[in-house]
Amino acid sequence: MKKFGYFLALQATLIMLSLHAIAQIAQPPTDAIAYSSKPANTIFLTNMTADQVKAYYVKNFEYQPEKVTPVADKTSKGYKFYYKHQGSLGWQKYWIKITTINTNDCIAYYESFNPDMLAAPFIPLKAQIGKYNHTNNDFKKVYKQYQHLACRLYRQVPDSSGNLVDEMTVLMSRYLDNLNHESSLMVSGGKGVVTSIEKKDGSDTWDYWLEYLRELDKTGYVTLIEYSLAPGK
């Protein structure tokens, strides 16, 4: 009987140690948001820099990575943390990758390889050039102020049909809907690229689309946190 009791106590201890090891997967910063609402999300967004997120992981968790390496591509840079811990499936390895977008590099990259990406947030506003004394120079000033919007990270949120799409698209759709079906959309080449948006009565919507850009500017994120294993709670 004593042996059986010892066995149960040992088993309970091993279970607790296993659960403790699983819990050691470092949680993302408190201000980071999940990229999508799908279960077992492994991607998070934040406006902390990669250096700030790195400091967060180093300072706030006793369980430290085995290795930290710098990572970079043409538009972003950061770090990759490599961990190993003993969980319910034995020794498991996982990693956390943290990258922050360099806005200038991102803009330069899109200018060279995908200028339509930079232009996407400005299509409705550009349609107002030549109307109500809005000039191309007026547009260029706004474009320069907000061209970074195409280089932001946007979470996936449900649209009006319940499908997950990026928050930029949802916001654009909401502004279109708020025109109360008074807008006419001209689509180029059957590719779904809007080239002209205006009210049927021809009234000025310049300030309306400026407000869209201002709201979008509060929506995006600069840093991506990726986990190879979902951190859980």
Order of alpha helices (4+ residues) and beta strands (2+ residues): alpha-beta-beta-alpha-beta-beta-beta-alpha-alpha-alpha-alpha-beta-beta-alpha-beta-beta-alpha-beta
